[in-house]
Amino acid sequence: MWVFSASGCRWLGAGGSLAVSVGGYAAGTLPVLGGGPLWQPRGSALTVAGAVLAYLGLSLLVAAWWRYGVLLARGLRDGVLTTLACWTAPLLLAPPLHSADVYSYIAQGGMVLSGHDVYGAGPSVLGPGDPGADAAASVGGNWTHTPAPYGPAFLLLAAAVVKATGGAIVPSVLGLRLVALAALALIVWAVRGLGGGEGGLWLAALNPLLLVHVVGGMHNDGLMIGLMLGGVLLATRGRWVLGSVLVGLAMMVKSPAAVALLFIGVMIARGGGVRGLLKGLVLPGAVAGAVAAGASALAGTGFGWLRTQGVAGAIHTPLSLTSDLGLGLGVLLTGEPDPVRGVFQKLGLAVSLAVIAGLAWRAYRGRIDPVLGLGLSLVALVVLSPMVQPWYLLWGTVVVAAVAWRSRAGQVLAVVSAALVYETQPSGHTPWYGFVLAGLVLVLGLLWVRREPWAGGTVEGAALVGAGR
């Protein structure tokens, strides 16, 4: 049937993306103030209809994406970039989808312009006359009084958007969507440069989790990933200084990008003896540290970002396994869950650091591609983090896609990506049925993976592909 062909998948996915966008006008993360005639809350009946349309569109998008990936795994060659354009275009003018984080970005940019300490207070400090005040009214409850956990490079970018738009909601959101599109372009460039090919682009850029949360929701994780992976690409080409600069900029968006410095160090150190090892351990971090210092000075925010990296951990998210386990055991054993949760969160981070160190050692010994080691490290960091959001999975998934999309790890990450798109409503809330849908997709997908693994099969096989980098 035509619908199961590459062309059919392209147009089926485009129709799904259009339905997600149209549904978002009634059921998206609409602003409280300043949305104009189009971006404003509707009646309850229209909101429900919009949510149903958006979920149906999301299901079409996921189904088209998965079928398209199966065709690519079977050897089909097709214009993935054309498909990406068709699936992205309907989202460009949509209101924010599946998250209110973009309003925090705008408000924090306004705080920088108004001279507020963005690392000492939350968006609630903005007064009616301050730029970004309308956005502050739409910030999610957990973040209204929370200092920014983002680096100064991103805050400078958000401030530039707010300054150019005067803080008006619709232009500011669309300005940050342009930033998201630039991030998407960086990801495409880096994945292709690392040899990911069409299949790598399928798992990385065409991934519905990325389209919904980076293009639709404008999460700055996309920019962090694009800069980080671009830096890694340059390092694989021997331009590790410039690569470390890009990773330093990625860290000044979100700090987990720092993990890439370890694997750039591995690339430098391999075959260089003790001198190479010392060079790899010290120099990438020194370059990135200089970038961080320069960004902090340029932004005028100082080094307050160092003390706000843990603020997100205080906000419970159901996807954090360590937080859930700690809370559950705390309630059962002591009746005071918070101390037990804190212990499990610290243990989870310690285990993730051990996993990262082990993968770096294997990469140094030539047993695994350093780029793949970075991707798996970021996946481990997310799985064991004290706070996990669905789009965090993209940190490692995009990196794995660049070098090992057909591996078992790549296939499993594709299944988890497909499941996690259902976890949040278009409005950004996390309803119970979102977890039910995600669980159903996850179980069915993993059963399918067991029955029909893609050629190229194991992580170990994929690891040898790039071991000579």
C-alpha positions in Angstrom: 0.0 0.0 0.0 1.1 3.6 -0.8 0.7 4.7 2.9 3.5 2.2 3.9 5.9 3.6 1.3 8.5 6.3 2.0 6.4 8.9 0.2 3.3 7.7 2.2 5.2 8.0 5.5 6.3 11.5 4.5 2.8 12.8 3.9 1.2 10.9 6.8 3.8 12.4 9.2 3.2 15.8 7.7 -0.5 15.4 8.3 0.1 14.3 11.9 2.4 17.3 12.5 -0.3 19.6 11.1 -2.9 18.1 13.4 -0.6 18.6 16.4 -0.1 22.2 15.5 -3.8 22.9 14.8 -4.8 21.1 18.0 -2.3 23.2 19.9 -4.3 26.4 19.1 -7.0 25.1 21.4 -5.1 22.8 23.7 -1.5 24.0 23.6 0.5 25.7 26.4 -1.3 29.0 25.8 -0.2 32.2 27.5 -2.2 33.8 30.3 -1.5 37.3 28.9 -0.5 38.7 25.5 -1.6 35.8 23.3 -3.7 37.9 21.0 -6.8 36.5 19.2 -5.1 33.3 18.2 -3.1 32.2 21.2 -5.7 32.4 24.0 -7.5 29.8 26.1 -10.7 28.5 24.5 -13.9 27.0 25.9 -13.7 23.5 27.5 -15.3 21.7 24.5 -12.8 23.2 22.1 -9.9 22.5 24.4 -10.9 18.8 24.6 -11.4 18.6 20.9 -8.0 20.2 20.3 -6.3 17.8 22.7 -7.9 14.8 21.0 -6.8 16.2 17.6 -3.3 16.8 18.8 -3.0 13.3 20.3 -4.3 11.7 17.1 -1.8 13.8 15.1 1.0 12.7 17.4 0.1 9.1 16.9 0.1 9.5 13.1 3.5 11.2 13.4 4.9 8.4 15.6 3.5 5.7 13.3 4.9 7.4 10.2 8.3 7.9 11.8 8.6 4.3 12.9 7.6 2.9 9.5 10.0 5.2 7.8 12.8 4.0 10.1 12.0 0.4 9.3 12.3 1.2 5.6 15.7 2.9 6.1 16.9 0.0 8.2 16.0 -2.3 5.3 18.3 -0.3 3.0 15.9 2.3 1.5 17.6 5.5 0.4 15.3 8.5 0.6 15.4 12.3 1.1 15.3 12.4 4.9 15.9 16.2 4.9 12.9 16.7 2.6 10.8 14.7 5.1 12.2 16.7 8.0 11.1 19.9 6.2 7.6 18.6 5.7 7.2 17.5 9.3 8.8 20.7 10.8 6.9 23.3 8.7 3.5 22.9 10.3 5.0 23.5 13.8 6.7 26.8 12.9 3.7 29.1 13.8 2.1 26.9 16.4 1.8 28.1 20.0 4.1 26.5 22.6 3.4 22.8 22.8 3.8 20.3 25.7 5.6 22.7 28.0 5.6 26.2 29.5 9.4 26.5 29.7 9.6 29.0 26.9 7.8 31.5 29.1 10.5 31.0 31.7 13.1 31.7 29.0 11.4 34.9 28.0 10.9 36.1 31.6 14.6 35.3 32.5 15.7 37.2 29.4 13.6 40.1 30.7 15.2 39.8 34.1 18.7 40.1 32.6 17.6 43.3 30.7 16.1 44.8 33.8 19.1 44.1 35.9 17.5 41.5 38.2 19.7 38.7 39.6 18.5 35.8 37.5 20.5 33.4 39.7 19.1 34.7 42.9 15.4 35.1 42.2 12.6 33.7 39.9 10.4 35.4 37.3 8.0 36.6 40.0 10.3 39.6 40.6 9.3 41.2 37.3 6.9 44.1 37.7 4.2 45.1 35.3 6.4 47.5 33.3 9.4 45.1 33.0 10.1 43.4 29.7 9.0 39.8 29.9 6.4 40.5 32.6 3.6 39.0 30.5 5.6 35.8 30.1 6.2 35.7 33.8 2.5 35.4 34.3 2.5 32.1 32.3 5.5 30.5 34.0 4.7 27.1 35.5 4.1 27.2 39.3 7.2 25.3 40.1 9.4 27.8 38.3 7.8 31.1 39.3 10.2 31.6 42.3 13.0 29.4 41.1 16.3 30.9 39.9 17.5 30.0 36.4 19.5 26.8 36.1 20.8 27.8 32.7 24.1 29.2 31.7 24.8 32.8 30.8 25.2 32.2 27.1 21.6 31.1 26.8 20.4 34.0 29.0 22.2 36.4 26.8 20.4 34.9 23.8 17.0 35.1 25.5 17.7 38.7 26.5 18.5 39.5 22.9 15.2 38.0 21.8 13.3 39.9 24.4 15.1 43.2 23.6 14.3 42.7 19.8 10.6 42.0 20.5 10.0 44.2 23.5 9.0 41.1 25.5 5.7 40.7 23.5 4.6 37.1 23.9 4.0 36.0 20.3 7.1 37.6 18.7 9.3 36.4 21.6 8.0 32.8 21.3 8.6 32.9 17.5 12.0 34.4 18.0 13.0 31.5 20.3 11.5 29.1 17.8 14.1 30.5 15.3 16.7 29.6 17.9 15.3 26.1 18.0 15.5 25.8 14.2 19.1 26.9 14.3 19.7 24.2 16.9 18.0 21.7 14.6 20.3 22.7 11.8 23.3 22.3 14.0 22.2 18.8 14.9 21.7 17.9 11.3 25.2 19.2 10.4 26.9 17.3 13.2 25.1 14.0 12.7 25.9 14.0 9.0 29.5 15.0 9.6 29.9 12.1 12.1 28.6 9.7 9.4 25.1 9.1 10.7 23.7 9.3 7.3 19.9 9.1 6.6 19.3 6.6 9.4 21.2 8.8 11.9 19.1 11.8 10.9 16.0 9.7 11.3 16.7 8.9 14.9 18.2 12.3 15.8 16.5 15.0 13.9 13.3 13.4 12.6 12.5 12.0 16.1 9.0 13.0 17.2 10.4 13.6 20.7 12.7 16.3 19.2 10.1 17.8 16.9 7.6 18.1 19.7 9.8 19.3 22.4 12.6 21.3 20.6 10.7 22.8 17.7 7.2 22.7 19.3 8.2 23.4 22.9 11.5 25.3 22.1 13.4 23.6 24.9 17.0 24.9 25.0 18.2 21.3 25.3 18.2 21.3 21.5 20.7 24.2 21.4 22.9 22.4 24.0 22.9 19.2 22.0 23.7 21.0 18.7 26.6 22.9 20.1 27.9 19.9 22.0 27.7 17.5 19.1 29.2 20.1 16.8 32.1 20.4 19.2 32.6 16.6 19.2 32.5 16.6 15.4 35.3 19.1 15.2 37.3 17.1 17.8 37.0 14.0 15.6 38.6 16.0 12.8 41.5 17.1 15.0 40.2 20.6 15.7 39.8 19.9 19.4 40.4 23.5 20.6 37.5 24.9 18.5 35.5 21.8 19.5 36.1 22.5 23.2 35.0 26.1 22.6 31.7 24.8 21.2 31.3 22.4 24.1 32.0 25.3 26.5 29.2 27.3 24.8 26.9 24.2 25.2 27.8 24.1 28.9 26.8 27.8 29.1 23.3 26.7 27.9 23.0 23.6 30.1 25.7 22.0 32.2 25.4 18.3 31.2 27.3 19.1 28.0 30.4 19.0 30.2 30.5 15.2 29.8 31.6 15.7 26.2 34.9 17.3 27.4 35.9 13.9 28.9 35.4 12.1 25.6 37.2 14.9 23.7 40.0 14.4 26.1 39.9 10.6 25.3 40.3 11.4 21.6 43.4 13.6 22.4 44.9 11.1 24.8 44.7 7.9 22.8 48.1 6.8 21.5 49.9 9.7 23.2 51.2 8.0 26.3 51.4 9.7 29.6 51.8 13.2 28.0 48.8 12.6 25.8 46.8 11.5 28.8 47.6 14.6 30.8 46.9 16.8 27.8 43.5 15.1 27.3 42.6 15.4 30.9 43.5 19.1 31.3 43.3 21.1 28.1 39.7 20.6 26.9 38.5 21.6 30.3 40.8 24.6 30.4 39.5 25.8 27.1 35.8 25.3 28.1 36.5 27.0 31.4 37.8 30.0 29.6 34.7 30.1 27.5 32.5 29.9 30.7 34.4 32.7 32.3 34.1 34.9 29.3 30.3 34.2 28.9 29.8 34.9 32.6 31.6 38.2 32.3 29.9 39.3 29.1 26.4 38.5 30.5 27.1 40.4 33.7 25.5 37.7 35.7 28.6 36.5 37.4 29.1 32.9 38.3 25.8 32.4 40.0 25.0 29.6 37.6 27.4 27.4 39.6 25.1 27.5 42.6 21.8 26.9 40.8 22.7 23.7 39.0 20.9 21.7 41.7 17.7 23.6 41.9 15.8 21.4 39.5 16.5 18.4 41.7 14.1 19.8 44.4 11.2 19.5 41.9 9.9 16.0 41.7 9.2 14.5 38.3 7.7 11.0 38.0 10.3 9.9 35.4 13.2 10.1 37.9 13.7 6.5 39.0 16.0 7.5 41.9 13.6 10.1 43.2 10.7 7.7 42.9 12.5 4.9 44.7 13.7 7.2 47.4 10.3 8.7 48.1 8.6 5.3 48.1 11.1 3.7 50.5 11.1 6.9 52.6 7.3 6.7 53.1 7.4 2.9 53.8 10.3 2.9 56.2 10.5 6.2 58.0 7.5 8.3 57.2 9.9 11.1 56.2 10.5 10.7 52.5 12.7 13.7 51.7 15.9 12.6 53.5 15.7 9.1 51.9 15.0 10.6 48.5 18.1 12.8 48.9 20.3 9.8 49.6 19.0 7.9 46.6 19.5 10.9 44.3 23.1 11.2 45.4 23.6 7.5 45.0 22.1 7.7 41.5 24.5 10.5 40.5 27.4 8.5 41.9 26.5 5.4 39.9 26.1 7.5 36.8 29.6 9.0 37.3 31.0 5.5 37.7 29.3 4.4 34.4 30.7 7.5 32.6 34.2 6.8 33.9 33.9 3.2 32.8 32.8 4.1 29.3 35.6 6.7 29.0 38.2 4.1 30.0 36.8 1.7 27.4 37.0 4.4 24.8 40.6 5.2 25.8 41.5 1.6 25.4 39.9 1.5 21.9 37.1 -0.9 22.8 34.3 1.6 22.0 33.9 4.6 19.8 34.3 7.7 22.0 31.3 9.3 20.4 29.2 6.3 21.2 30.7 6.3 24.7 29.5 9.9 25.1 26.0 9.0 23.9 25.6 6.1 26.3 27.1 8.2 29.2 24.4 10.8 28.7 21.7 8.2 28.6 23.0 6.8 31.9 23.2 10.3 33.4 19.5 10.9 32.5 18.3 7.6 33.7 19.9 8.1 37.1 19.3 11.9 37.5 17.2 13.4 40.4 15.0 15.2 37.9 14.1 13.7 34.5 11.9 15.3 31.8 10.9 13.3 28.6 13.1 15.5 26.3 16.2 14.8 28.4 16.4 11.4 26.6 17.5 13.4 23.5 20.8 14.3 25.1 22.2 10.8 24.5 19.8 9.6 21.8 21.1 12.2 19.2 24.7 11.3 20.0 24.1 7.6 19.6 22.2 8.3 16.4 25.2 9.9 14.9 27.3 6.7 15.1 25.1 3.7 16.0 21.5 4.2 15.0 21.1 0.6 13.8 22.5 -0.9 17.0 20.3 -2.5 19.6 20.9 0.6 21.8 19.7 2.8 18.9 16.6 0.7 18.3 15.7 0.7 22.0 16.2 4.5 22.3 13.8 4.9 19.3 11.2 2.9 21.2 11.6 4.9 24.4 11.4 8.1 22.3 8.2 7.1 20.8 6.7 6.2 24.2 7.8 9.5 25.9 6.0 11.8 23.4 2.8 10.7 25.1 3.8 11.6 28.7 2.8 15.2 28.5 -0.4 16.8 27.2 -0.1 19.6 24.6 -0.9 21.9 27.6 2.2 20.7 29.3 0.4 18.8 32.1 1.2 15.2 32.8 -2.1 13.3 33.1 -2.4 9.7 34.2 -3.4 8.5 30.8 -0.2 9.9 29.4 1.8 7.4 31.4 -0.6 4.6 30.4 -0.2 5.4 26.7 3.6 5.7 27.1 3.8 2.4 29.0 1.7 0.7 26.3 3.9 2.0 23.5 7.0 1.0 25.4 5.9 -2.6 26.0 4.8 -3.1 22.5 7.9 -1.5 21.1 10.3 -3.6 23.2 8.4 -6.8 22.3 8.9 -5.8 18.6 12.6 -5.1 19.1 13.0 -8.5 20.6 11.3 -10.2 17.7 12.8 -8.1 14.9 16.2 -6.6 15.8 17.6 -4.4 13.1 20.7 -5.4 11.2 23.8 -4.1 12.8 22.6 -5.5 16.0 24.6 -4.9 19.1 26.2 -2.0 20.8 29.5 -3.9 20.7 29.3 -4.2 16.9 28.6 -0.6 16.5 31.3 0.4 18.8 34.0 -1.0 16.5 32.7 1.2 13.6 34.3 4.3 14.9 37.0 2.9 17.1 39.6 4.2 14.9 38.6 7.8 15.2 
